[in-house]
Amino acid sequence: MNKSTTPNVDAGEIEKFSKLAEKWWDPKSEFKPLHDINPIRLTWINNIVGGLENKTVCDVGCGGGILAEGMSSKGATVKGIDLSEKSVNVAKIHANAVKSSVNYQLISSLDLSETDKEKYDVVTCMEMLEHVPDPKKEILACIKLLKPSGQIIFSTINRNIKSFLFAIVGAEYVLKLLPKGTHEYKKFIKPSELIRTTREENLDVIELIGLTYNPITKVYRLSKDTDVNYMVAFNK
């Protein structure tokens, strides 16, 4: 494993996802929500960047490669990076099985931004910021990977009473969409905090949008409601 001189890693979080790694591509497993939302976020990302075809993309915190493979299928040249060795191995095995061309690497965004001379048209960092010790450091590392005039996209969870009730109590304990302990409320990030960091780097907001779940119809959809899950895209 690559060792960063400036680590931004929570070993407990890495272990948490490593234990589930073999289930990444099981749409009925703990990763069902990611499989369910992937078509929605993939379409949104594709539209936001003006089409992924022929774009170079770095998917930070790629996990088992669900989004990375989706972006590759849209014609992008994709590099997926993660610090869970088991997840990266699963991603490689699945890519080989379906003949996907995604390039997976066991490396952090911090190390990649220091060692990789290549810059990317698009950088995605989805459902990851709420799992690292220092979100701002992660955001800055992702921005460093981006080409001038490129687009960067984050998705994470807002921090308020509603998000606590929906993302933790509801999703983990009532509906059991996620394993208990998947999220910690104190690690949630308000959109204003994320946007403030990007503005310090002279990035402009393209769109801020919410992703909501109806427990009755069991359907996810894009929404103006950003109180819980949200995605935000920026131009450099």
Salt bridges, closest charged atoms under 4 A:
ASP10 OD2 - LYS187 NZ 2.82
GLU13 OE1 - LYS16 NZ 3.15
GLU13 OE1 - HIS131 ND1 2.95
GLU13 OE2 - LYS187 NZ 3.40
GLU30 OE2 - LYS23 NZ 3.22
ASP36 OD2 - LYS32 NZ 2.71
GLU69 OE2 - HIS94 ND1 2.73
GLU114 OE2 - LYS144 NZ 2.83
ASP116 OD2 - LYS79 NZ 2.91
ASP121 OD1 - LYS147 NZ 3.14
GLU127 OE1 - ARG41 NH1 2.49
GLU130 OE2 - HIS131 NE2 3.77
GLU130 OE2 - HIS183 NE2 3.86
GLU172 OE2 - HIS183 ND1 3.46
GLU184 OE2 - LYS187 NZ 3.66
GLU193 OE2 - ARG159 NH2 2.60
GLU200 OE1 - LYS136 NZ 3.31
ASP225 OD2 - LYS162 NZ 2.77
ASP227 OD2 - LYS162 NZ 3.36
